[in-house]
Each structure stands twice: as C-alpha cells, then as structure tokens.
Amino acid sequence: MNIKFRDVSSGIVEARAVIEIVPEVFINEVTILKKHGDIIIELPQKSFRGKDERMHYLDIITFENDNKKTIWKMEIKQAYLKWRKNHKKVLVYESE
C-alpha cells in the first residue's frame, strides 16, 4: 500500500493521508487524529441532510467485515508512526 502523509496543524488533526489502493487509484482525506494521547484513523464519509432534516453519514470505503477494516486501519497507523518518526512535527511560535 502506497501512502503519502501531509502535516496538518489544526486542533486534534495530526495529518492527512492519500492512499493508492491499486495502481493509479487514490483515496483522499484519510485523517489521522490524536485523541487522549491515542492515534485514531478516520476514513472519509459522505454526509447529507435527509428529508427528515437529520444528518446521515455513509462510508466512502466499504469492507467485507470489521476485521478487514481494523487491519487496514492498523496498517495505516503503523505507516503513519513510521513516517512521523522520520518527519518530526515543527512547532512555530510567534513572539509579541
């Protein structure tokens, strides 16, 4: 799996990933979050407001079962941790 990460310095979002799932087919906007000290992988979703005025969410990526989804997220998390080890986060502070 070919994954490219880019840093995001906004709240709990650590980075975003673009994943090549098959040659020349990519998935954008896979989000890497840091909540309560743990790294969480969030897959892209489509959201829309239904006729009942409630928000509905559909997963863009569908898996055969939850085990495959969990393993896929773990592979992304391991790739992110390896990438982060080589690309330290740079914090920039402004002085008044």
C-alpha positions, 0 to 999 in steps of 0.5 A, spaced: 500 500 500 502 506 497 501 512 502 503 519 502 502 523 509 501 531 509 502 535 516 496 538 518 496 543 524 489 544 526 486 542 533 486 534 534 488 533 526 495 530 526 495 529 518 492 527 512 493 521 508 492 519 500 492 512 499 493 508 492 489 502 493 491 499 486 495 502 481 493 509 479 487 509 484 487 514 490 483 515 496 483 522 499 482 525 506 484 519 510 485 523 517 489 521 522 487 524 529 490 524 536 485 523 541 487 522 549 494 521 547 491 515 542 492 515 534 485 514 531 484 513 523 478 516 520 476 514 513 472 519 509 464 519 509 459 522 505 454 526 509 447 529 507 441 532 510 435 527 509 428 529 508 427 528 515 432 534 516 437 529 520 444 528 518 446 521 515 453 519 514 455 513 509 462 510 508 466 512 502 470 505 503 466 499 504 469 492 507 467 485 507 467 485 515 470 489 521 476 485 521 478 487 514 477 494 516 481 494 523 487 491 519 487 496 514 486 501 519 492 498 523 496 498 517 495 505 516 497 507 523 503 503 523 505 507 516 503 513 519 508 512 526 513 510 521 513 516 517 512 521 523 518 518 526 522 520 520 518 527 519 518 530 526 512 535 527 515 543 527 512 547 532 512 555 530 511 560 535 510 567 534 513 572 539 509 579 541 
